[in-house]
Amino acid sequence: MDTKFNFGKLGVKMNDRVVYVKSVDVSGLPDDVREAAGNREQLFALHDSDGQQLALVADRKMAFMLALQNDMRPVTVH
């Protein structure tokens, strides 16, 4: 998960550089994602300003690093 990801492929507007990071309970995710999450109870999602989920990662630090590596400004959502 240290691979740089091109968010442009997902149609992210390049002039909209804010991404929202929020925690997600694994228990509410589809079976295949829960299985991939292993023993984690929580993952972190990155969303664009329209609310579209762009990525789902293992921890908050990784979410922020992913955003910054892609020239986006992460903001925590509670």
C-alpha positions in Angstrom: 0.0 0.0 0.0 2.9 2.3 -0.5 2.2 2.6 -4.2 1.4 6.1 -5.6 -2.2 6.2 -6.9 -3.4 8.4 -9.7 -6.7 9.8 -8.5 -7.2 11.4 -11.9 -8.3 8.0 -13.3 -11.3 8.2 -11.0 -12.4 11.5 -12.5 -11.3 13.6 -9.5 -11.3 17.3 -10.5 -7.7 18.4 -10.4 -8.7 21.9 -9.2 -10.5 20.4 -6.2 -7.6 19.3 -4.0 -9.4 18.7 -0.7 -10.1 15.1 0.3 -12.1 14.1 3.4 -10.8 11.3 5.6 -13.2 9.5 7.9 -13.1 6.3 9.9 -15.3 3.4 8.7 -16.4 0.5 10.9 -15.3 -2.8 9.2 -18.5 -4.5 10.4 -20.6 -2.5 8.0 -18.6 -3.3 4.9 -19.2 -6.0 2.3 -17.9 -9.5 3.1 -14.9 -9.4 0.8 -13.7 -6.1 2.3 -14.2 -7.4 5.8 -12.1 -10.5 4.9 -9.4 -8.4 3.4 -9.3 -6.1 6.5 -8.2 -9.0 8.6 -8.5 -8.3 12.3 -9.0 -4.5 11.9 -12.2 -3.1 13.4 -11.8 0.2 11.5 -10.5 1.4 8.1 -10.2 4.9 6.8 -11.9 6.2 3.7 -11.0 9.2 1.5 -13.8 11.0 -0.2 -14.0 13.9 -2.7 -16.0 17.0 -2.2 -19.0 15.3 -3.8 -18.9 12.5 -1.3 -17.6 9.8 -3.7 -15.3 7.3 -2.0 -11.9 7.4 -3.6 -9.9 5.0 -1.5 -10.2 2.7 1.6 -7.0 2.2 3.6 -5.7 0.5 6.7 -5.1 3.5 8.9 -5.4 7.3 9.3 -1.7 8.0 8.7 -1.8 6.1 5.4 -4.9 8.0 4.3 -3.1 11.3 4.9 0.1 10.1 3.2 -1.9 8.9 0.2 -3.7 12.3 -0.2 -0.4 14.2 0.2 1.4 12.0 -2.3 -1.3 12.9 -4.8 -1.1 16.7 -4.1 -4.4 16.7 -2.2 -5.2 18.3 1.1 -6.6 15.8 3.6 -9.2 17.0 6.1 -10.6 14.8 8.9 -14.3 14.3 9.1 -15.9 13.3 12.4 
